[in-house]
Amino acid sequence: MRTTFRRLSCIILCAIALGFNANATVFTAVLSGNFSSATTWGGVVPSGLITTDVIIVPVGITVTLNTDVSFSGSSTLTVDGSLVSGAYYTSLSLTGGTLTGLGSINVDTLNLGLTTGLTYSGNITASTLTSTGATISSGASVVVNSALNLTAGTLSVTSGTLTLGSGSTINLSGGTLAVSGTGTLGLSSPYNVVYSGSSATAGAELSGSGLHNLTINVPGSVMLSSNLGLNGNLTLTGGTLSLNGHTLTLNSGADLMGSGTLAGSASSSLVLMHAGSLTSSLSFAAGADTLNNLTVALTGSGAAASLGTSLNVNGNLNMQSGKLVLGANNLNVSTSAMGGSSTSYVVADGAGKLSIKLNAGTTDTFMVGTPTQYSPMLITANPGSAEGNVSINVTGGVYAAGTTGALLSAVDAMVNNTWYVSSSATSGINYNMTAMWSDAMEVNGFDRTSAFISHYSGGSWDLQTPVAASTSGSLHTMTRTGITSLSPFMVTDHRFATTGVKTLAAGSDVQLYPNPATDELRISAHATVTGLSVYTLDGKLIMTQQPQNNIASLKSLPAGAYFVHLTGDNINVSKQLIKE
């Protein structure tokens, strides 16, 4: 009698909800069982495509979805008991009508498109939930364990809770996510976000403390709406992540991957705290290659980040730990560079340069070096000096013609480094320059107690009065004042005037053949060559030999490019050699 009364009450209530729709059929489960079983419904099985009918799962009854079921139109689904997926992957679609009740829904796939009519206040659990613009406006507790797909419209959580399970992914391919009113978004467990299909403005999906991986794969851009700290991989598969005036922080567990780009602005900042080297280069979209501040705080031995495009920093470059590799790209800093050490500096040994704006009366340290050696340079613009953007890159080695020619540092006592300095000011400069280097950069018995900074000008390296270098921490320093023109600079000692340019210039009548060579090298000279030394292009001695009748054996020399230093009676020259 009680069961009959309950069924009658449900029928009456549903009829009221439908406005007494004469076309509606009410199906009430009487026993637990499969959705497609007549026994479950006491006789007649509902259709899998429900547009006007009323489906009721009473308290104490469990209906198992063993087939896909779809609700639309003016249909009603009332779940006071349990509605669950069976052994096979089945879906429940609610794109129209009404969802009500206070029971439990646990399905593999839930397609939700209800913008109104969701008065359900029970529990909903789905492995995959796909929203086409639904509104969760009741006290429902929704848990998504695998994927939340936002394909259209806005999934609005205005009441109740929406919680992402650990390891789940929010996929945005045309839809958005918003939280308002008394709605709650549970994003504390580790989860991922993927943008695909179209440009988007980031919303609540990036606000969770559990955010791990973020993937951008759009034809346009994804725009941040707040600061973002990432703990997993930032994968830029396609398109652009626009910082939009906010700060992006790659925390210790975060890496950069993919070939997409970042878009910065004068009010955007980037903080790199990854534990190790970034997998992909930092590349910026054309016209959006500007940041306010850039902080490099990478941890771990040899950690580095590389530029894939040139970058302008309107504020400060802050080198805390790890290296920033320029390659062929320029790094332009408008305000100042801070930090810098033997383990944290700008690697500028290619075509790319570190450029810092230098005004009269100001000093800045250009924290540059090669991949293995830190060789910063401090430059002061004296009062009255012209304003300009001063640019520096370096190479390991010193060459006879500044940038080309014989490798002087293969044979002469000097610091094995050249600083290439230029400025946007074409005249009126007046700089003081302090070069810095470590013990490991001194070659061929360099005497730092009697040395000077030499400037390549007018086709030769100039001479200065030697003085003793100073020491600051692990670096040695030497200063030259009153510099009014710029080009390559190097540090050598008092012996350079007699053993440097002169001896190398005297070898114009010394020739090597064949060149490229294979196993044997012949030397054409005005006298007998008694000593032959082979150096790598960065100045490392790898072979010595006493040629016989001006013939040397190269059988043990690996293929490559080298400098050969030849000595003998009135012979002291260096030549370039290719070994095949």
Secondary structure, DSSP 8 states (H G I E B T S, - for coil): -HHHHHHHHHHHHHHHHTTS-TT--EEE--SSEETT-HHHHTS----SEESS-EEEE-TT-EEEE-S-EEE-TT-EEEESSEEEE-SS--EEEESSSEEE-SSEEEEEEEEE--SS-B---SEEEEEEEEESS-EE-SS-EEEEEEEEEE-SSEEEE-SSEEEE-TTEEEEESS-EEEE-TT-EEE--S-EEEEEESS-EE--GGG--TTEEEEEEEEEEEEE-SS-EEESSEEEEEEEEEE-TTSEEEE-TT-EEEES-EEE--TT-EEEE--BS--SS-B-B-TT--EES-EEEE-BSTT-EEEBSS-EEESSEEEEEESEEE-TT--EEESSEEEE-BTTB-EE--SS--EEEEE-TT-EEEE-EE-SS-B--EEEEE-TT---EEEEEEEESS-BTTBSSSSBGGGTSSEES-EEEEEES--S---EEEEEEE-GGGEETT--TTSEEEEEEETTEE-----B--EEETTEEEEEEEEE-S-SEEEEEETTHHHHSHHHHHTTTT-EEESSSBSSEEEEE-SS-EEEEEEE-TTS-EEEEE--BTTEEE-TTS-SEEEEEEEEETTEEEEEEEEE-
